[in-house]
């Protein structure tokens, strides 16, 4: 798995058709990216459908790439059994994802959120059974608490089942508390981490520094929830911070997007950073982050932390 990967959220089926998605995936693959992330809820299954068509069109050897999906919200059906992490929904969703993606197995299958209405042992056993059946190679979690993950791992160990091996959290310059504090013990135990939103839904590209363009994702009413979850607190203060980060990136002879992704990849516990792109050109620009990593010396990191002012520290012992 490469340290930069490509995700389908908000692009496949929304801004990219099958032909455009295939061109983007081909550009990614040719650049060394071989992990492609998806979920049944993205476009209510359409993102998986388009990725599956693209994979068939591209015809790569199956052993040369990894593909993931996620289960929780479902693909748009209103039935109460078509969401959550019950054994029925986990099995139904996996079979549907395999069909849409046109693959025989998923390399990674994530529980997209924690389901308080389903016994955790039922979910762990269902995911473990999918591994035993060869439909999933490894399973993980997304945005679960550290305690929930530890409990799932304990159940798996006690019941001789396959437990979760990776977590997919949001992680970026503006959002770091959970990864750097809450998950630290898990990561030290060998848990993998496939982070999402390294660019904070576009905020860390600098494109919102002087307002919200009409065609930008966060300008759409359907994405206001993303804006609310990306910016915690005063929007103007966040924008001012991003402007300072933009200027600092320029001092390093790079741009903010590359700096932001490079900073995420600098964390030794990050297995891969899932990025989105709407064109091969945009993807290639993001890949320039690999050239920025060597620039992140201790002095540069110290200056960056001074600008951010959000480094999390463990609480003082009582």
Secondary structure, DSSP 8 states (H G I E B T S, - for coil): --SEEEE-TTTBTTTB-HHHHHHHHHHHHHTT--EEE--TTGGGGHHHHHHHHHHHHH---GGG-EEEEEESS-SS--SGGGSSS-HHHHHHHHHHHHHHHT-S-EEEEEE-S--TTS-HHHHHHHHHHHHHTTSEEEEEESS--HHHHHHHHHHHHHTT-----EE--B-BTTB-HIIIIITHHHHHTT-EEEEE-TTGGGGGGTTTTT---TTSGGGSGGGHHHHHHH--S-HHHHHHHHHHHHHHHHHTTS-HHHHHHHHHHHSTT-SEEEE--SSHHHHHHHHTHHHHGGG--HHHHHHHHHHH----------
